[in-house]
Amino acid sequence: MSKFTTEEFKKKLDDIHNFPSLYMFKFIVTGDKKQEVEKLFPKAKLNFKPSSKGKYVSVTASVMMPSSERVIEIYKQAQQIEGIIAL
């Protein structure tokens, strides 16, 4: 989210999605941070793909989001996870 202000990101989300909408989150974390990402989506089925050397894990979550505000909330919570990369 560093490329956009929160307001700009919210506008882009609202322009692209008709909320409530299915939204796909993608993150990359070290293997020891995988559980922290899981906590962001307690009821969602997540897909995990380890890197070739196993140090990193790609995490994908497709979740029904009620609003762009909730999407932004999730990204703000994710920013608290050390070393996370949002795609």
N, C-alpha and C positions, 0 to 999 in steps of 0.2 A: 504494500500500500504506500510505500515511500514515493512512488512516482506521481501519485495523485493526492490531493487533499481529500479528507473524508467526504466533503460535500461533492467533489467531482466524481469520486468513486461511487457514491450513492446515486448520483444522476446517471452514470453509465450503467449501473445495475438496473435501475428503473427503466432505462431506455431499451435494454436488451431483454429483460425478464418481465413477465406478467405475474407478479406475486399474488398468491402463494405459487411457488414454482420449485421444481426439482433443481437443485444447485449442486455442482460437482466441486468439491474441495480437493486439492492435491498439495501434499506436503512432502518434503524430504527431511528426514531426521537421522541421527545416529541410532543404532539399534537400541541403546539404553533409554532413549526418549520415546520409544514407540508407545508405551503405556500412557504417557502424558497426552499424546495425540488422541488415543482411544477415549480418554476422559472428556474430550471436547464433544464427542458424539456417543453418549452412553447407550442410545437405542438403535444406532445405525449399524449396518453390516459394512465393515471396512475391508478393503482389498490391500494387501501388503505385498510388496515386491522387493526383495533384498537386492542390493547391488552385487556386482560380480564377485567382489571380495568380501561381501557380507558386513562391511562397516556401516553402510547406510541402508535405510529402508524408505521406499516410496510408499506413501499412504494415500489412498483415494477413498473419498466418502461421497456418495450421492445421497443427498438429504433433502427432504421437502422443507423449504424455508418459507416462513410466513411473510417475510418482508426483507427489503434491502437492509434495514436497520439490524435485523438479526444476523444477516450474513456478515456485516461489518463487526458486530459484536464477537462473532466466532473468530474472525481474523485478529481482532484485538487481544482476545484470550490466547490465541496461538502465538502471538508475538512474545508472550511471557515464557515460552519454551526456548531454552538456550539452544542456539545453533539451528533453529528451524528455518527452512526455506519454503516459501509459499510459491507455487507455480500458477 
